[in-house]
Amino acid sequence: MIYNKNKTIRTSHGVEKCYSTSIGFIGRVHDVEYLQPNGQWGSVGSRWLINEMDIQMIIENGFKSAIL
């Protein structure tokens, strides 16, 4: 399990490059969990950032995936 520095966000997934071009890529973590007020962990979906492979950076600052 990998946590953010405040131990309020975690994931057990690695980073995948889900789209790549000659000028960059999208790094995506498949599933992220947030610590809920009741002390339980709840899944909130995937997170992604452009040109980033650091898991902690993505889970803390990444964008939510959109449902199209």
C-alpha positions as CSV (number, residue, x, y, z in Angstrom):
1,M,0.0,0.0,0.0
2,I,1.3,3.5,-0.9
3,Y,0.0,6.5,1.1
4,N,0.2,10.2,0.7
5,K,2.3,12.0,3.4
6,N,-0.8,12.8,5.5
7,K,-1.9,9.1,5.4
8,T,-5.4,10.1,4.1
9,I,-5.1,8.8,0.5
10,R,-3.8,5.4,-0.5
11,T,-3.5,2.9,-3.4
12,S,-2.2,-0.6,-4.0
13,H,-1.8,0.1,-7.7
14,G,1.2,1.2,-9.7
15,V,1.3,3.9,-12.4
16,E,0.5,2.9,-16.0
17,K,1.2,5.0,-19.1
18,C,-2.2,4.9,-20.7
19,Y,-1.4,7.4,-23.5
20,S,1.9,8.5,-25.0
21,T,3.0,10.8,-27.8
22,S,6.4,12.3,-28.8
23,I,5.8,15.2,-26.4
24,G,4.5,13.4,-23.3
25,F,2.3,10.8,-21.7
26,I,-0.5,10.4,-19.2
27,G,0.4,8.6,-16.0
28,R,-2.6,6.9,-14.4
29,V,-3.2,5.1,-11.0
30,H,-6.1,2.7,-11.5
31,D,-7.8,3.0,-8.1
32,V,-7.3,5.5,-5.2
33,E,-9.0,5.3,-1.7
34,Y,-9.7,8.2,0.6
35,L,-9.9,7.9,4.4
36,Q,-13.6,8.6,5.3
37,P,-14.8,10.5,8.4
38,N,-15.9,7.2,9.9
39,G,-12.4,5.8,9.7
40,Q,-13.1,3.5,6.8
41,W,-11.4,3.7,3.4
42,G,-13.6,4.4,0.3
43,S,-12.6,3.9,-3.3
44,V,-12.9,7.1,-5.4
45,G,-11.7,5.8,-8.8
46,S,-8.6,6.5,-10.7
47,R,-6.3,9.6,-10.8
48,W,-4.0,10.8,-13.6
49,L,-1.4,13.5,-14.4
50,I,0.4,14.5,-17.5
51,N,4.1,13.5,-17.6
52,E,4.2,12.1,-14.1
53,M,5.2,8.6,-12.9
54,D,5.5,9.3,-9.1
55,I,2.6,7.5,-7.4
56,Q,2.4,9.8,-4.4
57,M,2.3,12.9,-6.7
58,I,-0.5,11.4,-8.7
59,I,-2.7,10.3,-5.8
60,E,-2.3,13.7,-4.1
61,N,-2.6,16.0,-7.1
62,G,-4.1,14.0,-9.9
63,F,-7.2,14.6,-11.9
64,K,-10.3,12.4,-11.5
65,S,-11.2,10.3,-14.4
66,A,-14.3,11.4,-16.2
67,I,-17.2,9.2,-17.3
68,L,-17.8,9.8,-21.0
